[in-house]
Amino acid sequence: MTAYLRPRDLDEALAARAAHPDWMVLAGATDLMVNANHRAAPTGILDLWRLAPICFVRAADGEIAIGAGATWLEVERDAAVCTHLAPLAAAAREIGALQIQARATLGGNVGTSSPVGDSLPVLLALDAELEVASVRGRRRVPYREWCTGYRTTRLAADELIVAAHLPLPGPTTRTVWRKVGTRRAQSISKVMGAAAITLDGDVVIDARVALGAIADRPVRIAAVEAAVRGQRLADAAHAARAAVGPAIQPIDDVRSTASYRREVAENLVARFFHGMMQRADR
Ligand SMILES: Cc1cc2nc3c(=O)[nH]c(=O)nc-3n(C[C@H](O)[C@H](O)[C@H](O)COP(=O)(O)OP(=O)(O)OC[C@H]3O[C@@H](n4cnc5c(N)ncnc54)[C@H](O)[C@@H]3O)c2cc1C
């Protein structure tokens, strides 16, 4: 029989995680239930759904902290997230339909670490840090170091994800998000990405450009970031398009061919910069 625990607080959750590292950690269960019938029953379930200490969205000290247990609906409806972290709000709105968004959590997206996890390129582009905890203490992991391979992460067997910390972008940094799927809504991404672009007038001073669904994990595209630095936005769009193709090796799978993904990725990054130009014109 499967054991079941719904802890009352984080200490109880961490003690259970340390005592039973083989138990299934469950939040909204929107990823876990998909394969439930094809998997052996877990020896135990640690149910974190609505665990209060990890269900929050908080703006303070130049950052927004989002608890692992916050749902995508809570994220997309938070005023500070909408104002300062628009790409995260936009990604949240495109994670499944409303029913999924009301149940699915940030911790679950980061915990599954699927290459098509929609929030993941946003966390990269916005330079997020993850806070994880165990009975041994707390630590922070820069999100760019979190993914170690296909659906594998730096989370230790006795740890739980507590929160994501996202610094507020500076006044001259523009951010953008875009997802391409089979249809406009409720689709699994073929390619998606996010960027944070710091401008001096219409000149790119710095850029973080991240794509998902083109490799075994979400990736920053360093070649694009280097190619656009110091360029005017109009030239940056061309430079970004030229740099992205040789820098990526998209996956070929049931959803798309590698060549289609490459073309979409080129269009996507070019549009990040082109779109900024139109915004700067206004
Ligand atoms: C119909 C449908 C549509 C979907 N559409 C999208 C989509 O468009 N885009 C997208 O990105 N995803 C989509 N998903 C996937 C899923 O909804 C998201 O990945 C979601 O964020 C998972 O959150 P959850 O709380 O349900 O995770 P769960 O299923 O509860 O857990 C997922 C994983 O994370 C781990 N985990 C969860 N919380 C913690 C924690 N605090 N500490 C440690 N580990 C933890 C679990 O152990 C498990 O391994 C869809 C799913 C369904 C069923």
The ligand as a MOL file (V3000), in Angstrom:
LIG
                    3D

  0  0  0     0  0            999 V3000
M  V30 BEGIN CTAB
M  V30 COUNTS 53 58 0 0 0
M  V30 BEGIN ATOM
M  V30 1 C -3.4500 19.0760 -20.2870 0
M  V30 2 C -2.0940 19.5900 -19.8530 0
M  V30 3 C -1.5600 20.6930 -20.5180 0
M  V30 4 C -0.3110 21.1660 -20.1520 0
M  V30 5 N 0.1800 22.2510 -20.8300 0
M  V30 6 C 1.4020 22.7350 -20.5050 0
M  V30 7 C 1.9450 23.8500 -21.2290 0
M  V30 8 O 1.3300 24.4040 -22.1350 0
M  V30 9 N 3.1790 24.2900 -20.8510 0
M  V30 10 C 3.9010 23.7120 -19.8440 0
M  V30 11 O 4.9970 24.1610 -19.5420 0
M  V30 12 N 3.4010 22.6450 -19.1570 0
M  V30 13 C 2.1820 22.1440 -19.4660 0
M  V30 14 N 1.6780 21.0650 -18.7900 0
M  V30 15 C 2.5220 20.4260 -17.7680 0
M  V30 16 C 2.2490 20.8660 -16.3050 0
M  V30 17 O 0.9640 21.4200 -16.1410 0
M  V30 18 C 3.3040 21.8680 -15.8050 0
M  V30 19 O 4.6020 21.3480 -15.9530 0
M  V30 20 C 3.0580 22.2400 -14.3320 0
M  V30 21 O 3.7470 23.4360 -13.9990 0
M  V30 22 C 3.4230 21.1450 -13.3470 0
M  V30 23 O 3.0630 21.5710 -12.0450 0
M  V30 24 P 2.3770 20.6010 -10.9790 0
M  V30 25 O 2.2340 21.3700 -9.7260 0
M  V30 26 O 1.1390 20.0090 -11.5240 0
M  V30 27 O 3.5140 19.4780 -10.8530 0
M  V30 28 P 3.4000 17.9590 -10.3280 0
M  V30 29 O 2.8090 17.0990 -11.3960 0
M  V30 30 O 2.7540 17.8960 -8.9830 0
M  V30 31 O 4.9600 17.6410 -10.1470 0
M  V30 32 C 5.8340 17.6900 -11.2640 0
M  V30 33 C 7.2550 17.3290 -10.8210 0
M  V30 34 O 7.8000 18.3530 -9.9980 0
M  V30 35 C 8.1690 17.8260 -8.7250 0
M  V30 36 N 7.8560 18.8630 -7.7230 0
M  V30 37 C 6.7320 19.6270 -7.6560 0
M  V30 38 N 6.8350 20.5160 -6.6340 0
M  V30 39 C 8.0440 20.2950 -6.0590 0
M  V30 40 C 8.7450 20.9020 -4.9600 0
M  V30 41 N 8.2460 21.9380 -4.2560 0
M  V30 42 N 9.9760 20.4270 -4.6470 0
M  V30 43 C 10.5110 19.4040 -5.3480 0
M  V30 44 N 9.9130 18.8010 -6.4010 0
M  V30 45 C 8.6930 19.2410 -6.7540 0
M  V30 46 C 7.3610 16.5410 -8.5560 0
M  V30 47 O 7.9940 15.6260 -7.6910 0
M  V30 48 C 7.3310 16.0360 -9.9980 0
M  V30 49 O 8.5280 15.3820 -10.3130 0
M  V30 50 C 0.4270 20.5520 -19.1090 0
M  V30 51 C -0.1310 19.4470 -18.4350 0
M  V30 52 C -1.3680 18.9650 -18.7990 0
M  V30 53 C -1.9410 17.7870 -18.0650 0
M  V30 END ATOM
M  V30 BEGIN BOND
M  V30 1 1 1 2
M  V30 2 1 2 3
M  V30 3 2 2 52
M  V30 4 2 3 4
M  V30 5 1 4 5
M  V30 6 1 4 50
M  V30 7 2 5 6
M  V30 8 1 6 7
M  V30 9 1 6 13
M  V30 10 2 7 8
M  V30 11 1 7 9
M  V30 12 1 9 10
M  V30 13 2 10 11
M  V30 14 1 10 12
M  V30 15 2 12 13
M  V30 16 1 13 14
M  V30 17 1 14 15
M  V30 18 1 14 50
M  V30 19 1 15 16
M  V30 20 1 16 17
M  V30 21 1 16 18
M  V30 22 1 18 19
M  V30 23 1 18 20
M  V30 24 1 20 21
M  V30 25 1 20 22
M  V30 26 1 22 23
M  V30 27 1 23 24
M  V30 28 2 24 25
M  V30 29 1 24 26
M  V30 30 1 24 27
M  V30 31 1 27 28
M  V30 32 2 28 29
M  V30 33 1 28 30
M  V30 34 1 28 31
M  V30 35 1 31 32
M  V30 36 1 32 33
M  V30 37 1 33 34
M  V30 38 1 33 48
M  V30 39 1 34 35
M  V30 40 1 35 36
M  V30 41 1 35 46
M  V30 42 1 36 37
M  V30 43 1 36 45
M  V30 44 2 37 38
M  V30 45 1 38 39
M  V30 46 1 39 40
M  V30 47 2 39 45
M  V30 48 1 40 41
M  V30 49 2 40 42
M  V30 50 1 42 43
M  V30 51 2 43 44
M  V30 52 1 44 45
M  V30 53 1 46 47
M  V30 54 1 46 48
M  V30 55 1 48 49
M  V30 56 2 50 51
M  V30 57 1 51 52
M  V30 58 1 52 53
M  V30 END BOND
M  V30 END CTAB
M  END
